[in-house]
Amino acid sequence: MSLTILSDETSIHLGRLGGLFFYDLYSCPTRLWLSHKNIDAGKDNEHILLGKHIDDTTFKQERKEMVFHGFAAIDFVKKPNGMEIHEVKKGKGEHPEPHIAQVRYYIELFYEMTGKEATGVIHYPMVRKTLQVKRDMESVMADIMKIENIIRDNCPKPSRIPICCGCRYEEMCWA
């Protein structure tokens, strides 16, 4: 099976498929739906600002952001023993599923764009922890189908989950 994230077929159904969609898929389907509809809230959210600060102040020597416009902004890429896609995250790595899904997507996108195999590394600088991620095309395809099902339907009803505290859509969902 061949994955083509950048295909016309994918674009017709999903628009530009960004890494945040994969993060939101595993965090909150309501947030995924709102984000896809270009409903944006809380750019001055303290959690977003803290995440940007951590992103801007860690791994300064490594910083060579790789951008696939409209699809991904990979924090940095290294070539120690092959290509490694690195992402820096604010959390403590307690619930890594959203981060893993996002990095798996970046690995697959990188492969599609360059033809080069890569692995991923997620960094949690607040707790000095890393997590390794391997390429998994089948999981990315399954995630794309889940994303498509969510955004094709009506907005999912919000449910109170831990990520709500501090979410940029918190007031919209719970006001």
MILUM-657251 format. One record per residue (C-alpha): residue in one letter; x, z, y. Coordinates in steps of 0.02 Angstrom, whole numbers, plus 50000, padded with zeros to 5 digits. Each point is the difference from the previous one (the first is absolute). Example, Ala and Ser with C-alpha at 12.3 -4.5 7.8 and 13.67 -1.06 7.14 Angstrom:
! residues 2
+-----+-------+-------+-------+
| res |     u |     w |     v |
+-----+-------+-------+-------+
|   A | 50615 | 50390 | 49775 |
|   S | 50069 | 49967 | 50172 |
+-----+-------+-------+-------+
This chain:
! residues 175
+-----+-------+-------+-------+
| res |     u |     w |     v |
+-----+-------+-------+-------+
|   M | 50000 | 50000 | 50000 |
|   S | 50065 | 49955 | 50171 |
|   L | 49965 | 50101 | 50155 |
|   T | 49987 | 49912 | 50165 |
|   I | 49967 | 50127 | 50135 |
|   L | 50023 | 49870 | 50136 |
|   S | 49882 | 49872 | 49922 |
|   D | 49854 | 49923 | 50094 |
|   E | 49886 | 50080 | 49870 |
|   T | 50061 | 50175 | 50040 |
|   S | 49990 | 49968 | 50187 |
|   I | 49822 | 49936 | 49989 |
|   H | 49940 | 50157 | 49911 |
|   L | 50109 | 50133 | 50079 |
|   G | 50076 | 49931 | 50158 |
|   R | 50181 | 50050 | 50020 |
|   L | 50034 | 50125 | 49865 |
|   G | 50103 | 50140 | 50077 |
|   G | 50091 | 50143 | 49916 |
|   L | 49883 | 50125 | 50082 |
|   F | 49855 | 49931 | 49896 |
|   F | 50090 | 50058 | 49842 |
|   Y | 50036 | 50170 | 50076 |
|   D | 49819 | 50019 | 50053 |
|   L | 49934 | 49941 | 49831 |
|   Y | 50075 | 50155 | 49919 |
|   S | 49967 | 50117 | 50147 |
|   C | 49826 | 49960 | 50061 |
|   P | 49889 | 49847 | 49970 |
|   T | 49904 | 50035 | 50161 |
|   R | 50162 | 49990 | 50099 |
|   L | 50046 | 49838 | 49910 |
|   W | 49833 | 49922 | 50046 |
|   L | 50009 | 50057 | 50183 |
|   S | 50179 | 49940 | 50017 |
|   H | 49958 | 49830 | 49924 |
|   K | 49859 | 49980 | 50127 |
|   N | 50129 | 50030 | 50138 |
|   I | 49918 | 50163 | 50049 |
|   D | 50145 | 50102 | 50063 |
|   A | 50000 | 50179 | 50056 |
|   G | 50122 | 50136 | 50041 |
|   K | 50163 | 49911 | 50040 |
|   D | 50050 | 50163 | 50085 |
|   N | 49961 | 50098 | 49842 |
|   E | 50132 | 50137 | 49976 |
|   H | 50027 | 49953 | 49817 |
|   I | 50030 | 49817 | 50044 |
|   L | 50118 | 50051 | 50141 |
|   L | 50096 | 50118 | 49885 |
|   G | 50014 | 49863 | 49870 |
|   K | 50067 | 49879 | 50131 |
|   H | 50125 | 50132 | 50059 |
|   I | 50064 | 50029 | 49823 |
|   D | 50007 | 49812 | 49974 |
|   D | 50098 | 49975 | 50163 |
|   T | 50123 | 50143 | 49975 |
|   T | 50049 | 49989 | 49817 |
|   F | 50118 | 49876 | 49918 |
|   K | 50055 | 49931 | 50169 |
|   Q | 50155 | 49918 | 49924 |
|   E | 49893 | 49913 | 49870 |
|   R | 49868 | 49937 | 50119 |
|   K | 49978 | 49816 | 49979 |
|   E | 49813 | 49985 | 49997 |
|   M | 49939 | 49847 | 49908 |
|   V | 49836 | 49932 | 50066 |
|   F | 49883 | 49878 | 49917 |
|   H | 49886 | 49978 | 50151 |
|   G | 49823 | 50055 | 49963 |
|   F | 50045 | 50057 | 49824 |
|   A | 50137 | 50131 | 50000 |
|   A | 50130 | 50091 | 50102 |
|   I | 50123 | 50063 | 49871 |
|   D | 50105 | 50144 | 50067 |
|   F | 50164 | 49935 | 49930 |
|   V | 50075 | 49901 | 49857 |
|   K | 50163 | 50042 | 49912 |
|   K | 50102 | 49909 | 49869 |
|   P | 50098 | 50134 | 49904 |
|   N | 49965 | 49932 | 49825 |
|   G | 49869 | 49870 | 50039 |
|   M | 49868 | 49997 | 50135 |
|   E | 49918 | 50165 | 50046 |
|   I | 49850 | 50015 | 50115 |
|   H | 50001 | 50170 | 50089 |
|   E | 49853 | 50087 | 50081 |
|   V | 50008 | 50165 | 50095 |
|   K | 49846 | 50110 | 49991 |
|   K | 49945 | 50156 | 50092 |
|   G | 49926 | 50093 | 49852 |
|   K | 50074 | 50113 | 49869 |
|   G | 49972 | 49879 | 49857 |
|   E | 49863 | 50108 | 49925 |
|   H | 49875 | 49855 | 49986 |
|   P | 50109 | 49845 | 49991 |
|   E | 49871 | 49875 | 49935 |
|   P | 49963 | 49921 | 50171 |
|   H | 50186 | 49983 | 50039 |
|   I | 50038 | 49928 | 49828 |
|   A | 49861 | 49870 | 50017 |
|   Q | 50064 | 49949 | 50172 |
|   V | 50180 | 49981 | 49939 |
|   R | 49946 | 49906 | 49843 |
|   Y | 49912 | 49877 | 50116 |
|   Y | 50157 | 49984 | 50107 |
|   I | 50105 | 49966 | 49844 |
|   E | 49878 | 49864 | 49945 |
|   L | 49990 | 49925 | 50175 |
|   F | 50190 | 50000 | 50011 |
|   Y | 50010 | 49911 | 49832 |
|   E | 49872 | 49870 | 50053 |
|   M | 50088 | 49967 | 50166 |
|   T | 50180 | 49998 | 49937 |
|   G | 49993 | 49972 | 49812 |
|   K | 50110 | 50155 | 49980 |
|   E | 49961 | 50149 | 49890 |
|   A | 50002 | 50170 | 50086 |
|   T | 49965 | 50181 | 49966 |
|   G | 49934 | 50129 | 50122 |
|   V | 50052 | 50170 | 50063 |
|   I | 49883 | 50117 | 50093 |
|   H | 50086 | 50131 | 50106 |
|   Y | 49920 | 50166 | 50048 |
|   P | 50128 | 50067 | 50125 |
|   M | 49903 | 50160 | 50038 |
|   V | 50031 | 50059 | 49821 |
|   R | 50154 | 49895 | 49960 |
|   K | 49915 | 49913 | 49856 |
|   T | 50001 | 49819 | 49942 |
|   L | 49888 | 49905 | 49881 |
|   Q | 50047 | 49840 | 49908 |
|   V | 49875 | 49857 | 49987 |
|   K | 50012 | 49850 | 49884 |
|   R | 49920 | 49829 | 50017 |
|   D | 49827 | 49997 | 49921 |
|   M | 49908 | 49838 | 50035 |
|   E | 49850 | 50047 | 49892 |
|   S | 49969 | 50159 | 50101 |
|   V | 50012 | 49904 | 50163 |
|   M | 49875 | 49870 | 49936 |
|   A | 49881 | 50138 | 49945 |
|   D | 50018 | 50083 | 50171 |
|   I | 49963 | 49836 | 50089 |
|   M | 49837 | 49985 | 49900 |
|   K | 49953 | 50181 | 50043 |
|   I | 50037 | 49969 | 50184 |
|   E | 49896 | 49841 | 49997 |
|   N | 49852 | 50093 | 49922 |
|   I | 50007 | 50138 | 50131 |
|   I | 50012 | 49887 | 50153 |
|   R | 49869 | 49878 | 49935 |
|   D | 49869 | 50139 | 49988 |
|   N | 49925 | 50113 | 50132 |
|   C | 50106 | 50141 | 50070 |
|   P | 50027 | 50131 | 49864 |
|   K | 49920 | 50167 | 50038 |
|   P | 50136 | 50123 | 50052 |
|   S | 50036 | 50146 | 49887 |
|   R | 50094 | 50156 | 50053 |
|   I | 50175 | 49986 | 49927 |
|   P | 50166 | 50081 | 50050 |
|   I | 50057 | 49848 | 50100 |
|   C | 49850 | 50020 | 50118 |
|   C | 50090 | 50141 | 50089 |
|   G | 50101 | 49905 | 50128 |
|   C | 49935 | 49825 | 49957 |
|   R | 49984 | 49882 | 50147 |
|   Y | 49818 | 49968 | 49950 |
|   E | 49953 | 50183 | 49977 |
|   E | 49886 | 50007 | 50152 |
|   M | 49919 | 49835 | 49956 |
|   C | 49958 | 50057 | 49823 |
|   W | 49952 | 50179 | 50036 |
|   A | 49936 | 50007 | 50180 |
+-----+-------+-------+-------+
